[in-house]
Amino acid sequence: KTLPEMASAFDFFLAVDEYGAALSYATLGLHYNADLEPRLAELESRAERLAAVARVRQHVIKALVFSAAFKWVPPDYYDRPMEKRAEFIGCKVTQMCKTMVMENTALQGDGTDPRNSRYYMVVVQYAAKFNADKLAKVVMGLLPPGERLLKKAFHFRVAPESVACDLAGFVHNAVSPFGALNSGLLPVVCAEAAFSGAGSSPTYVWMGGGHPDLKLGCSVRHFVNALKPIVADISDPR
């Protein structure tokens, strides 16, 4: 096929949500069109992103998250005001969450114990502000009183993008608590403002779906049942 035909077919597979077909098509393109290196490199990159989406979908299905919904958003989604993003998805701003990989740069220990891990996957609302000191207090309290470390053993910051990508397997703006590559090294901590299921907290939330232009929604109940996260006070109202 010609290059325009290849690109058109690949985009078609994406439009109809056929991830497997798109991956196969990209592989065929790499095999039979080695002279089209620039465009094929782009196709390979897109195939890798689709592989991340496939992991998310497979995790959602395996975890029986029946309330899950996927929605593609336009490329300029993050250039839009928060209210416009919510309008496009069809939800309230308070239902929109972001997932970040946080690193404890002052870690004492090997970081393999989920109660004192080097990395945590944190989920908070866009309508709230993440509080690193609150996260440190929560993690500090995971160990029994006689084993707890001093405050100086905790300093959380957003992990470098390259580290987050290697650990979770997602590029920027695509991070999802579902389908992470090394989930055993990434305990999930969720803000109780969004995931407590009480008071004014939402009953349905939206988050990254494994691709910068794909969002995943599910009920809070199904999310908690599937991931068994630590739900705690780790955010402040904006």
C-alpha positions in Angstrom: 0.0 0.0 0.0 1.0 3.6 -0.4 1.9 5.6 2.7 -1.4 7.7 2.6 -3.4 4.4 2.3 -1.5 2.9 5.3 -2.1 6.0 7.5 -5.8 6.1 6.5 -6.3 2.4 7.3 -4.5 2.7 10.6 -6.7 5.7 11.6 -9.8 3.8 10.6 -8.9 0.9 13.0 -8.5 3.5 15.8 -11.8 5.1 15.0 -13.8 1.9 15.3 -11.9 0.9 18.5 -10.2 -2.1 16.9 -6.9 -2.1 18.8 -5.8 -5.6 17.8 -6.4 -4.8 14.1 -4.4 -1.6 14.4 -1.5 -3.4 16.1 -1.5 -6.1 13.4 -1.6 -3.5 10.6 1.3 -1.5 12.1 3.3 -4.7 12.3 2.6 -5.5 8.7 3.6 -2.0 7.7 6.9 -2.4 9.6 7.6 -5.7 7.8 6.7 -4.8 4.2 7.6 -1.1 4.1 11.1 -0.8 5.7 11.9 2.2 3.4 9.2 4.3 5.0 11.2 4.8 8.2 9.9 8.1 9.5 6.2 7.2 9.1 6.7 3.7 10.3 8.5 5.0 13.4 5.4 7.0 14.1 3.2 3.9 13.5 5.3 1.9 15.9 5.0 4.6 18.6 1.2 4.6 18.1 1.2 0.8 18.3 3.0 0.9 21.6 0.4 3.3 22.9 -2.3 1.0 21.7 -0.6 -1.8 23.6 -1.0 0.2 26.8 -4.7 0.7 26.0 -5.1 -3.0 25.5 -3.6 -3.6 29.0 -6.0 -1.2 30.5 -9.0 -2.8 28.8 -7.8 -6.3 29.7 -7.4 -5.4 33.4 -10.9 -3.8 33.4 -12.5 -6.9 31.9 -10.6 -9.3 34.2 -11.5 -7.2 37.3 -15.2 -7.3 36.2 -15.5 -3.5 36.2 -18.9 -3.7 34.4 -19.5 0.1 34.8 -16.4 0.9 32.7 -16.7 3.2 29.8 -14.0 4.5 27.4 -14.2 7.8 25.6 -11.8 9.2 23.0 -11.1 13.0 23.3 -9.7 15.4 20.7 -5.9 16.1 20.5 -6.5 19.6 21.9 -8.3 18.3 25.0 -5.7 19.5 27.5 -5.7 23.0 25.9 -9.3 23.4 26.9 -10.6 24.8 30.2 -11.6 22.2 32.8 -15.3 22.9 32.3 -15.0 22.3 28.6 -13.2 19.0 29.2 -16.0 17.9 31.5 -18.6 19.0 29.0 -16.9 16.9 26.3 -16.8 13.8 28.5 -20.3 14.4 29.8 -19.5 14.6 33.5 -18.9 17.1 36.3 -15.4 18.5 37.0 -15.5 16.8 40.4 -15.7 13.5 38.7 -12.5 14.0 36.7 -9.3 12.5 38.2 -5.6 12.4 37.4 -3.2 9.6 38.2 0.4 10.4 39.2 3.4 8.2 40.0 4.9 9.6 43.2 8.4 8.8 44.4 9.7 8.9 48.0 13.2 10.4 47.4 14.0 10.0 51.1 13.2 6.3 51.2 14.8 4.2 53.9 14.7 0.5 52.9 14.6 -1.3 49.6 11.1 0.0 48.7 9.6 -3.5 48.0 7.2 -3.4 51.0 3.9 -1.8 49.9 3.7 -0.2 53.3 7.0 1.6 52.6 7.3 1.6 48.8 9.5 4.0 46.8 6.7 4.6 44.4 3.0 5.1 44.8 0.3 5.6 42.2 -1.8 8.5 43.4 -5.3 9.3 42.2 -6.8 12.8 43.0 -9.5 15.0 41.5 -8.6 17.8 39.2 -10.9 19.9 41.4 -8.6 19.3 44.3 -4.9 19.9 45.1 -2.6 17.0 45.9 -0.9 17.3 49.3 2.5 15.5 49.5 2.7 16.0 53.3 -0.6 14.3 53.8 0.6 11.4 51.6 3.7 11.1 53.7 1.6 11.0 56.9 -0.6 8.2 55.4 2.3 6.1 54.3 4.1 6.6 57.6 1.0 5.2 59.4 0.9 2.0 57.3 3.6 0.3 59.4 2.9 -0.8 63.0 3.7 1.7 65.7 6.9 0.0 66.7 8.3 0.0 63.1 7.3 3.4 61.9 10.0 5.6 60.4 10.7 9.2 61.3 9.2 12.1 59.2 12.6 12.6 57.6 12.3 9.3 55.8 9.5 10.7 53.6 9.7 13.2 50.8 7.3 12.7 48.0 7.6 14.3 44.6 6.2 13.4 41.1 8.5 10.8 39.7 10.4 11.7 36.5 8.4 11.0 33.4 10.9 8.4 32.2 10.7 6.5 35.5 6.9 6.6 35.5 6.8 5.4 31.9 9.1 2.5 32.6 7.3 1.5 35.8 3.7 2.0 34.8 4.1 1.7 31.0 2.2 4.9 30.2 3.3 8.1 28.5 2.4 11.6 29.8 -1.4 12.2 30.2 -2.1 8.5 29.6 -1.4 7.1 33.1 -4.1 4.8 34.4 -4.4 2.9 37.7 -5.6 0.0 35.6 -3.1 -1.9 33.4 0.1 -0.7 35.0 3.1 -2.8 33.9 4.6 -3.2 37.4 1.5 -2.9 39.6 3.3 -4.8 42.4 5.7 -1.9 42.8 3.0 0.7 42.6 0.5 0.6 45.5 -2.6 2.7 44.7 -3.6 5.6 47.0 -6.8 7.5 46.3 -8.1 10.7 47.7 -11.0 10.1 50.0 -12.6 13.3 48.6 -13.3 11.4 45.4 -13.3 7.7 46.5 -14.9 7.5 49.9 -18.4 7.0 48.6 -19.8 9.2 51.3 -21.2 12.7 51.5 -20.7 14.8 48.4 -18.0 12.6 46.9 -18.8 11.3 43.3 -20.1 7.8 42.7 -18.6 7.7 39.2 -15.2 9.0 38.2 -13.1 9.5 35.0 -9.4 9.0 34.6 -6.6 8.2 32.1 -7.3 5.2 29.8 -3.8 4.3 28.7 -3.5 6.8 25.8 -3.4 10.6 26.0 -6.6 10.9 24.0 -8.5 8.1 25.8 -10.4 8.5 29.1 -11.8 5.7 31.3 -14.8 6.1 33.5 -16.1 3.7 36.1 -18.1 3.6 39.3 -16.2 4.3 42.5 -17.5 1.0 44.0 -16.2 -1.0 41.1 -12.9 0.9 41.2 -12.3 0.2 44.9 -13.4 -3.5 44.5 -11.0 -4.0 41.6 -7.9 -2.2 42.9 -8.2 -2.4 46.7 -6.6 1.0 47.0 -5.6 2.9 50.1 -8.3 5.6 50.4 -7.1 8.5 52.5 -7.0 12.2 52.9 -4.3 13.2 50.5 -5.7 16.4 48.9 -7.0 19.8 49.7 -9.9 21.8 48.1 -8.8 24.3 45.5 
